[in-house]
Amino acid sequence: MENRLKQYDCDSKKALASLKKVPIYLDKGKSVQLEFATCIKDEYVIKYNVDTNFNKADSVIDTSVREILQNRLKKFGARPRRRLRMCKAQIIN
């Protein structure tokens, strides 16, 4: 399947459509066709320091941490020094 994706410049829709016209066989006798496959995309998480300049609470993956950060930013939004002062203690507890 990797070779098929390379043939179609990593366009998964075209590569999948090509399986109907030119199937991929899983055995040497060409009796078992590849009927489905899973394409996986590598993703990564960027870590940000939570300091007085932090404003990306919507991008936090952990829902409980995101909620704490959003509440603090709403409550102390105009006062950047106070808005995240006690937040680290809340997350740890």
CYANA upper distance limits for C-alpha pairs under 8 A (distance plus 0.5 A):
  1 MET  CA      5 LEU  CA      6.69
  1 MET  CA     24 ILE  CA      8.40
  2 GLU  CA      6 LYS  CA      6.75
  3 ASN  CA      7 GLN  CA      6.73
  4 ARG  CA      8 TYR  CA      7.05
  4 ARG  CA     15 ALA  CA      6.42
  5 LEU  CA      9 ASP  CA      6.67
  5 LEU  CA     10 CYS  CA      5.17
  5 LEU  CA     11 ASP  CA      6.94
  5 LEU  CA     12 SER  CA      6.94
  5 LEU  CA     15 ALA  CA      6.12
  6 LYS  CA     10 CYS  CA      6.04
  7 GLN  CA     15 ALA  CA      8.36
  8 TYR  CA     12 SER  CA      8.27
  8 TYR  CA     14 LYS  CA      6.97
  8 TYR  CA     15 ALA  CA      6.54
 10 CYS  CA     15 ALA  CA      8.30
 11 ASP  CA     15 ALA  CA      6.78
 12 SER  CA     16 LEU  CA      6.45
 13 LYS  CA     17 ALA  CA      6.64
 14 LYS  CA     18 SER  CA      6.64
 15 ALA  CA     19 LEU  CA      7.29
 16 LEU  CA     20 LYS  CA      8.16
 17 ALA  CA     21 LYS  CA      7.96
 18 SER  CA     22 VAL  CA      6.34
 18 SER  CA     23 PRO  CA      7.87
 19 LEU  CA     23 PRO  CA      4.96
 19 LEU  CA     24 ILE  CA      7.13
 23 PRO  CA     33 GLN  CA      6.96
 23 PRO  CA     34 LEU  CA      7.48
 24 ILE  CA     33 GLN  CA      6.28
 24 ILE  CA     34 LEU  CA      6.01
 25 TYR  CA     30 LYS  CA      5.81
 25 TYR  CA     31 SER  CA      7.45
 25 TYR  CA     32 VAL  CA      6.11
 25 TYR  CA     33 GLN  CA      4.90
 25 TYR  CA     34 LEU  CA      6.35
 26 LEU  CA     30 LYS  CA      7.53
 26 LEU  CA     31 SER  CA      8.35
 26 LEU  CA     32 VAL  CA      6.02
 26 LEU  CA     33 GLN  CA      6.32
 26 LEU  CA     34 LEU  CA      6.74
 27 ASP  CA     31 SER  CA      7.21
 27 ASP  CA     32 VAL  CA      6.60
 49 ASN  CA     54 PHE  CA      7.84
 50 VAL  CA     54 PHE  CA      6.05
 50 VAL  CA     84 LEU  CA      8.04
 51 ASP  CA     84 LEU  CA      7.09
 52 THR  CA     80 PRO  CA      5.71
 52 THR  CA     81 ARG  CA      6.03
 52 THR  CA     82 ARG  CA      8.33
 52 THR  CA     83 ARG  CA      7.58
 52 THR  CA     84 LEU  CA      6.69
 52 THR  CA     85 ARG  CA      8.49
 53 ASN  CA     80 PRO  CA      7.48
 55 ASN  CA     73 LEU  CA      8.15
 56 LYS  CA     60 VAL  CA      7.69
 57 ALA  CA     66 ARG  CA      6.20
 57 ALA  CA     69 LEU  CA      6.31
 57 ALA  CA     70 GLN  CA      6.24
 58 ASP  CA     66 ARG  CA      7.19
 58 ASP  CA     70 GLN  CA      7.93
 59 SER  CA     66 ARG  CA      8.37
 60 VAL  CA     65 VAL  CA      7.80
 60 VAL  CA     66 ARG  CA      5.84
 61 ILE  CA     66 ARG  CA      7.48
 62 ASP  CA     66 ARG  CA      6.51
 63 THR  CA     67 GLU  CA      6.58
 64 SER  CA     68 ILE  CA      6.86
 65 VAL  CA     69 LEU  CA      6.69
 65 VAL  CA     91 ILE  CA      6.92
 66 ARG  CA     70 GLN  CA      6.54
 67 GLU  CA     71 ASN  CA      6.62
 68 ILE  CA     72 ARG  CA      6.77
 68 ILE  CA     87 CYS  CA      7.82
 68 ILE  CA     90 GLN  CA      8.32
 68 ILE  CA     91 ILE  CA      8.02
 69 LEU  CA     73 LEU  CA      6.62
 69 LEU  CA     84 LEU  CA      8.28
 69 LEU  CA     87 CYS  CA      7.63
 70 GLN  CA     74 LYS  CA      6.65
 71 ASN  CA     75 LYS  CA      6.56
 72 ARG  CA     76 PHE  CA      6.46
 72 ARG  CA     77 GLY  CA      8.01
 72 ARG  CA     83 ARG  CA      6.08
 72 ARG  CA     84 LEU  CA      7.04
 72 ARG  CA     87 CYS  CA      7.71
 73 LEU  CA     77 GLY  CA      5.30
 73 LEU  CA     83 ARG  CA      6.38
 73 LEU  CA     84 LEU  CA      8.07
 75 LYS  CA     83 ARG  CA      7.67
 76 PHE  CA     80 PRO  CA      7.45
 76 PHE  CA     82 ARG  CA      6.97
 76 PHE  CA     83 ARG  CA      5.02
 77 GLY  CA     83 ARG  CA      6.86
 79 ARG  CA     83 ARG  CA      6.65
 80 PRO  CA     84 LEU  CA      7.92
 81 ARG  CA     85 ARG  CA      7.32
 82 ARG  CA     86 MET  CA      8.43
 83 ARG  CA     87 CYS  CA      8.25
 84 LEU  CA     88 LYS  CA      7.76
 86 MET  CA     90 GLN  CA      7.10
 87 CYS  CA     91 ILE  CA      6.87
 88 LYS  CA     92 ILE  CA      6.83
 89 ALA  CA     93 ASN  CA      6.75
